Amino acid sequence: MIPDITKDAENRMTKAVEAAQHDFSTIRTGRANPALLEKINVDYYGSQMSINQLAAITAPEPRLLMIAPWDKNAISAIEKSIMNSDLGLTPSSDGNVIRLQIPYLTEERRRDLIKLLHKKTEEHRVAVRNIRRDVNEKMKNMEKSHEIGEDDNKRGQEQVQKLTDKYIEQIDKLQTAKEAELMEV
């Protein structure tokens, strides 16, 4: 009974760490990364589609993203969506591909991005702690209904606490790596 509950908690915490990793990858670092454009939607013939559904996105150079739409008629819609996004990038097109030059980050912008990173890190830590709380409540209820004993409940809560510490440490490592990447000049 307890191993099943802890296994479920571990799976949920793993997903929380993966979500953190994905979330951190969308923070701009001054280096070209196709993940920067994942959240941008394009109005394409009346329906909202993400850019990666309309085009191939590559990073041929460290500070350049190239967007090659499969339909050349989508170029203007993609450019408009990039201009309206909060990325602060200006697209340039030659009729076949769109180029996005990634500018160097200013010191002030780096600090803003680090603040955003810290905020997102805390959100993901809270998600892991919420999983711990849910699992602990479940075990307490099982103890009250005499499905498990008091000792099993204690051991289970200790296991869940160890898992929580492990996954929060992983989120912190991701944050440290991203912070170092942001401070790179």
C-alpha positions in Angstrom: 0.0 0.0 0.0 2.7 2.6 1.1 5.1 1.6 -1.8 2.3 2.3 -4.3 1.6 5.7 -2.8 5.3 6.7 -2.7 5.8 5.5 -6.3 2.9 7.7 -7.4 4.3 10.6 -5.5 7.7 10.0 -7.2 6.1 10.0 -10.6 4.3 13.2 -9.9 7.4 14.9 -8.6 9.4 13.7 -11.6 6.8 15.4 -13.8 7.1 18.6 -11.8 10.9 18.6 -12.4 10.3 18.0 -16.1 7.9 20.9 -16.1 10.5 23.1 -14.4 13.1 22.1 -17.0 10.7 23.0 -19.8 9.7 26.2 -18.2 13.3 27.3 -17.7 14.1 26.5 -21.3 11.7 29.2 -22.4 13.6 31.9 -20.6 15.8 33.8 -23.1 19.5 33.7 -22.4 21.0 35.6 -25.2 21.7 32.4 -27.1 19.5 31.2 -29.9 17.2 28.4 -28.8 14.2 27.2 -30.8 12.3 26.8 -27.5 12.1 30.6 -27.2 9.3 30.5 -29.8 7.2 27.7 -28.4 4.7 29.9 -26.7 4.0 32.1 -29.7 0.8 31.4 -31.5 0.2 32.6 -35.1 -3.2 33.5 -36.5 -3.1 31.2 -39.6 -6.3 31.4 -41.8 -8.5 32.1 -38.8 -7.1 29.5 -36.3 -4.4 29.8 -33.7 -1.4 27.6 -34.3 2.1 27.5 -32.7 5.0 28.5 -34.8 6.6 25.1 -34.7 3.4 23.7 -36.4 3.9 26.1 -39.3 7.6 26.1 -39.8 11.0 24.5 -39.2 12.9 26.4 -36.5 16.7 26.1 -36.5 19.6 27.8 -34.8 22.4 27.8 -37.4 24.5 30.3 -35.3 24.6 31.0 -31.5 22.8 34.3 -32.0 20.5 33.5 -34.9 17.2 31.7 -35.3 15.9 30.8 -38.7 12.3 30.1 -39.3 11.5 28.3 -42.6 7.7 28.2 -43.0 6.2 25.3 -45.0 3.7 27.7 -46.5 5.3 30.9 -47.8 2.0 32.7 -47.3 2.4 32.3 -43.5 5.6 34.5 -43.4 3.8 37.8 -42.7 1.5 36.2 -40.0 4.5 34.7 -38.3 6.4 38.0 -38.4 3.4 39.8 -36.9 3.1 37.3 -34.1 6.8 37.6 -33.2 6.5 41.4 -33.2 3.5 41.3 -30.9 5.2 38.8 -28.5 7.1 39.9 -25.4 10.4 38.6 -26.7 11.5 42.0 -27.9 12.9 40.5 -31.2 12.5 42.0 -34.6 12.2 39.5 -37.5 13.7 40.0 -40.9 12.5 38.1 -43.9 13.8 37.5 -47.4 10.5 36.0 -48.7 11.6 32.4 -48.0 12.9 32.4 -44.4 12.6 34.6 -41.4 15.7 35.4 -39.4 15.7 36.5 -35.8 18.9 38.1 -34.5 19.2 37.4 -30.8 20.8 40.6 -29.2 23.2 40.5 -26.3 21.5 40.8 -22.9 22.0 44.0 -20.9 23.0 43.7 -17.3 19.5 45.1 -16.3 17.7 42.5 -18.5 19.8 39.7 -17.0 18.8 40.7 -13.5 15.1 40.8 -14.6 15.4 37.4 -16.1 17.1 36.0 -12.9 14.2 37.4 -10.9 11.8 35.7 -13.2 13.8 32.5 -12.9 13.7 32.7 -9.1 9.9 33.2 -9.2 9.4 30.2 -11.5 11.8 28.1 -9.3 9.7 28.8 -6.3 6.5 27.9 -8.1 7.9 24.5 -9.0 9.2 23.9 -5.5 5.7 24.7 -4.2 4.3 22.2 -6.7 6.6 19.4 -5.3 5.6 20.4 -1.7 1.9 20.2 -2.7 2.4 16.7 -3.9 4.1 15.9 -0.5 1.1 17.4 1.4 -1.4 15.5 -0.7 0.4 12.2 -0.1 0.8 12.8 3.6 -2.9 13.6 4.0 -3.8 10.4 2.1 -1.6 8.4 4.5 -3.1 10.1 7.5 -6.6 9.3 6.3 -5.6 5.7 5.7 -4.2 5.5 9.3 -7.5 7.0 10.6 -9.5 4.4 8.7 -7.1 1.7 10.0 -5.9 0.7 6.5 -2.3 1.2 7.7 -0.7 1.4 11.1 1.0 4.4 12.8 4.5 3.0 12.1 3.7 2.5 8.4 2.4 6.1 8.2 5.6 7.5 9.8 7.8 5.4 7.5 5.8 6.5 4.5 6.0 10.2 5.5 9.8 9.9 5.9 10.1 8.3 2.5 8.0 11.1 0.9 10.1 13.7 2.7 13.3 12.2 1.2 11.7 12.2 -2.2 10.6 15.8 -1.7 14.2 16.8 -0.7 15.6 15.0 -3.7 13.3 16.6 -6.3 13.6 20.1 -4.8 17.4 19.7 -5.0 17.0 18.8 -8.7 14.9 21.9 -9.3 17.6 24.0 -7.5 20.3 22.4 -9.7 18.3 23.4 -12.8 18.0 26.9 -11.5 21.7 27.2 -10.8 22.6 26.0 -14.3 20.1 28.4 -15.9 21.4 31.3 -13.7 25.0 30.6 -14.8 23.8 30.5 -18.4 22.0 33.9 -18.0 25.1 35.5 -16.4 27.4 34.3 -19.3 28.6 37.2 -21.3 
